[in-house]
């Protein structure tokens, strides 16, 4: 299978600048997934603009489509910037 990273498969060129605005997702202290994923589990999502990061944060804080009413994801969401915070 051909990778989508090849120039002829892209609808627009990749941005030259690194994505500097991010979100760090981690688990709260008492989360039941912590024993499975580990105490140090974290994931970073990076964005090309601060506006894109803020839009994703707003989306992550809303009710998820396939969750029951009242259910909320238990992620800890933190704004991070490349070069000034962890995850660089």
N, C-alpha and C positions, 0 to 999 in steps of 0.2 A: 504494500500500500504506500502511496506517495505521501510524504509529509506535507502538511499545509504551510510549512515554513518556507517552501520554495517560492521564489519571486513570482513565477508565473501563476501560482495558485492564490495569491493575495489580491483582494479587491482594492487595497490601498497600502502604501508602504508602511513598514513598521516605524514607530517614532524613534528618532535618533537619541533623544534625551532619556536617561534612565527614569524610571517611575519613582518619584521621591516621596509621595504621600501614601501612608499605609494604615492598615488596621491590624492590630495584634489580637488574635482570639486565643483565649486560654479558658481553663475550667475553674469554677469557684471551689473553695476549700472542701466543701462537703458533697461535691457532685458524685453520683454513683458510678460515673464512667471513669473517674480518676484512677481506681485500681487497675482498670483495663488499659488505659492509655498512658498512665504514668503521671507522677506529680509534676513533671516538667513539660507536659504536652503543651504546645503552642503552635499556632499557624499564623502566617503573615499573608495578607493580600495587599498588593501594591497597585497604585493608580497614577496616571499621568497628570492628573490635576487634583487640586484640593476639592473642587466642586464634585468631581466624580467620587472621591472618597466620602464626602458628606452625604451624597445620594445613596451610596451603598450602606453607610451607617444607618440612615433613616430606614432603609429597606429591612435591614437586619433587626431593627428594633420594633418593627410592626408585627402583627399577627401573621404567622406563616400560613400559606394557603391550605396545606394538608394537615395542619395541627388541629386538634379539637379546640373549641372555644375555651379560653382561659389558659391553655397550655402555652408555655413560653420556653424558648431555648435557654439553656443555662450558661451560655458563653459569657465571659467577661470581655468586653470590647474596649480597646484602648486605641487612641490616635497615636501614630508614630510617624516620624520623619526619618528618611534615610540619612545616615551620617551623624544624626544627633541622638538617636535612640538605639536600643538593641534591635537586631534583625537587619543590620546594614548589609 
